[in-house]
């Protein structure tokens, strides 16, 4: 009982210390600066680079940039990134995330009083591009035949151990067909890996951006989900993706084709979220009868695939037509 009390007491003291630190703006500013200058190196040495590590650095960028200015944030971040590049060389590009650099553009937008949607769009676009950098060496090299074979063999063995392979064989699916499907899956994964990295970077940046706006009590307040929207010219990214894919496919330009596919995957996910925002906005409209709202909800579950495609199209065309008549920001 005494040990439990000591643990609770130490936990309370630790929470109180963290609370005091957060309220001490000067100490928090120095802590954020130290994070920017040390986390890139420590992340490689300790092997802690990941979503949380990058989010903490991005949070530090916003904190230093807002309170101490963009030049100090830029200098601190450059020192943090240059040190591991000198120490580890080109290997550092594979181990580090460069998404926190996009926070500098977000800070610039805040200082220049850009509209929120404009600041988020350009900063998030930069974060997505920077997020793909660690995947570029892999895209150049690709999966070796030995690596792909090992992955397939491991997966097949797991299927055998779980009895899943036997169930497939009872359904008329042979082991050779399973191996062919796994081979195709590996090829698809290698093809769209940059888009997954870009989407993860967008989620990381969006989460921190939203949190920081709440923390600093922005005058415009929180933007409700039903009002989420990107600037109209964001649609040109989707147009670029389609154009790159068609041109790459027509003239057998692999790089252009892969770029187009990854852009379309990223925009598919983005417009799905924006389409869901439009859909929820319409459901909250008092002009639509409740019976029709209920019917739309039920139909969206019954025809799930069609609903997903519809939401993507809604989100895409809303960029141009602004179905909700929200104020446009240039």
N, C-alpha and C positions, 0 to 999 in steps of 0.2 A: 504494500500500500504506500509505503514511504517512497519507494522507487517511482511508482506511478505519479505521486504528487510532484516529485522532483522533475520528472519528464514534462508534466503539464506546466510547471513553473518555468522551466527553460524554454518551452515552446511559446508561452505567453511573453516572456522577455524578448525572445527573438522576433515575434510579431510586432511587439511594441517598438523594437529597434528599427525594423523595416519601415514602420509607420512614421517614426520620427525622421528617418532618412528621406522618405518621400516628401515630407513637409518642408525639409530643409532644402530650398531650391539651389543654394550654392553648392552644397555637397552633391546633390543630384546632378548638377551640371558637370562637375568634375568627374563623377562616376560615369556619366554618359561619354565624356571625352576619352576617358581611359578605356571604355569598351571599344570605341572606334579604333583606337591605336593598338590594342592588344588582342582583340578577339580573332582577327584573321589568322594571326600566328598561332594563338592558342588552339583555335579550331583544328588546324592541321596537326599540331603536336599531339593534342589529346584525342583527335579523331571525333570531335563533337559537332562538325559542320552538319547542319540539317535545318529543318523548318524552324524550330524554336531558336536556334543559334542565329539564323539570318533575321528572324523577326525581332530579336533583341537588338541586333545591330541597326536594323531599320528604325526601330523605336528611338535608339540613341541618335541617329541622324536627324530625325525630326525634332528631338528635344534640343540638341545643340544648335541646329539651324534656326529654330524659332527663338531661342533665348540668347544665343551668343553670336548669331549671324551666320550667313552662308559661307563666307570665306574661312572662318574657323572650322566649320563642319567639313568643308571640302579638304582643308589641309590635314585635319585629324584623320579623315578617312583615307586620304592618299598615303599618309605615313603608315597606316595600318595595313594597306594592301601592298605597298612597295616592299616592306620588310620581308614577308614570306616569299615574294617573287625573287628577291635577291638571294634569300637563303635556300629555297627549294627549286628555283628555276622554273622551267616550263611545267613541271609536275604540279605546281600550285594551281594551275588553271583547271586541272581535273578535280582538285580537292576543295576548292573554294567556291562559294556562291557570290556572284557580283550583283545580285538583286539590290542590296543596300545602296548601291550607287544611284539607283533610280530615285531614292529619297531626296537627293540633292535637287532634282528637277521639281519635285513636289514642294520643297521649301522655297525654291525660286518662284513658283506659281503663287504661293501664299504671300510672299513679299511683294510681288507685282500685282496682287489682288486680282488674279485670274478667277473666272467663275469656277465653282467647285467641279462641275462636270468636265470642264476643259483641263483643269489641273490633274484630275484623276486619270482622264483618258491618256494624255501624253506621258504622264509618269508611269502608269500601268503598262503602256505599250513599251516603254523603255525597259521596265522590269521584265516583261515577257522576253524581249530580245536578249537581255543580259542573262536571264535564266537558262537560255539554251546553250550558252558558251561551254559549260562542262560536258555537254553531249556531243560537241563538234568532233573531238578526236575519235569518239566511238563511231560517229557517222562516217568518217573517212575510212576507218579500219574495218568496221562491221564485225559481225560474228564470224569467227573462224569455223571451218568445217568441224574441227575437233570439239570446240566449245558447244556448237549446236548439237552435235551427236551426243555429247555427255548430258546435255539438258534433256534431250528427248529420252535417252535411256533411263535417266533418273525419274522422269515423269511416268514412263511406262511401268517401271518397277513399283512406284507408288500406287498406280492403278491396279497392278497385280496384287499387291499386299492388301489393298482395301476391298478387293473383289469387284471393283468397278469394271475392270477389263473383261472379266467373265460375263458380267451383265451386258456389256456392249456386244460381246461375241454371240450371246443368245439372241440379240436383236439383229444379227447379221452383219455386224461391223467387225472387220478383221483387224488384227494388230497392225498389219501393213497400212491400212486406211487410217488408223489412229496416228501412226508415225507420220503419215503424209499431212494430216491435219495439224499436228504439232509443228511440223516444219513450216507450214504456211503461216501458223500463228507467230512463230519466231520472226519470220520475214516481215510480217505486218508490224510487229512490235518494234523491230529495228527501224522501220520506215517512219513511224509516227512518234518515235521517242522524243524528238524535240518539242512536239506539241504538248506532250504530257509535262515536260519540264517547264514550258511556257505557262501552262495552266496552273501548275503548282506555284510558280512565281506570282501569277496574278492573284491567287487566293492569299498568299502570304502578304503581298503588298496591300490588297484590299482590306484585309483584316486589320493590319497596323494602321492604315490610313483612317479607317472608320474609328478605331479606338482613340487615335490621337485627336481627331476632331471632337470627340466627346470629352477627352481629357482637358483640352484647351477651351472648352465651352464656346465653340464658334458661334458667331452671331446668327448665322443662318440655321443653326440647330441641326438636329438629325434629319436626314432625308429619308422619309418612309419608303418601304419597299415598293409601294405602288407608284412612286415617283422616280424610281431608278431609271436613268436614261443617259445615253452617251450623246456627244455632239453629232449632228447630222452627217458630217464628213467622215465619221467612223465607218460608214458603209463602204468607203473606197477600199478598206482593207479586205473586205469580202470579195469585192470586184477584182482586186489584185490577185487574191488566191485563186479564183476561178480562171482568170486569164493566164496565170502562171501554169496551172495544171493543163489547160487546153493547149497552150503553146508547147509545153514540155512534152505532152503526149503526141502532138502532131509532128514535131521535129525530132523526137527521141532525145530531148535534152533532159537527162536524168535529174540534174541539180534543180532545174526550174520546175520539173514535175513534182519532186519531193517537197520543194518550197510551197508549191500550190496546195498539195495535200495537207501539209501541216497547218497552213493558214486557214484552210477550210475547217479543219478539226477544231482549232482554237475559236474561230468565229461561230462554229456550230454550238459550242458550249456557252459562249457569251450570249448569243442571241436566244438560246434556250432560257437563260436566266431572265433576259429582258422580256421575252415573250411571256414568261410566267408572271412578271410584274404587270404587263398589260392585262393579262387574264384576270388576275386578282383585282386590278383596278376596275375592270368591267363588272366583276361580281359584286363590288361594293357600290356600284352605281344605283341610285334609287329609281332610275328610269327603266331598269330591266325588271320584269316581274319575277317574284320569288320562284314560281314554278319553272320558269325558263332557266334560272340560275341553278336550281336543283337538277334539272335535266342535263345541263352542260357538265356539271360535276360528275354525275353518274356516267355520262357518255365518255368523259375523259378517262375514266378507269376501265370501262369496257373496251374501248378502242384505244388502248394505251399507245401503241406505236404511231397510229395516225395523230393522236393528240400531241406526241412529242414533236413530230414533223410540223404540225400546225403551229405549235408554240415557237419553234425555230423561225418559221416564216413570218409569224407575227412580230417577233423581236427584230428580225431583219428589216422588214418594211416599215416598222415603227420609227426606225432611224431616219427614214426619208419623209414619211407622211405624218408622223407625230399624231397618232390616233387619239391620244389623251389630251391634245392641245396644251401641252405643258409649255411654259416660257422657254424660248429658244435662247441658247447661250453660244456666242461666237468664240 
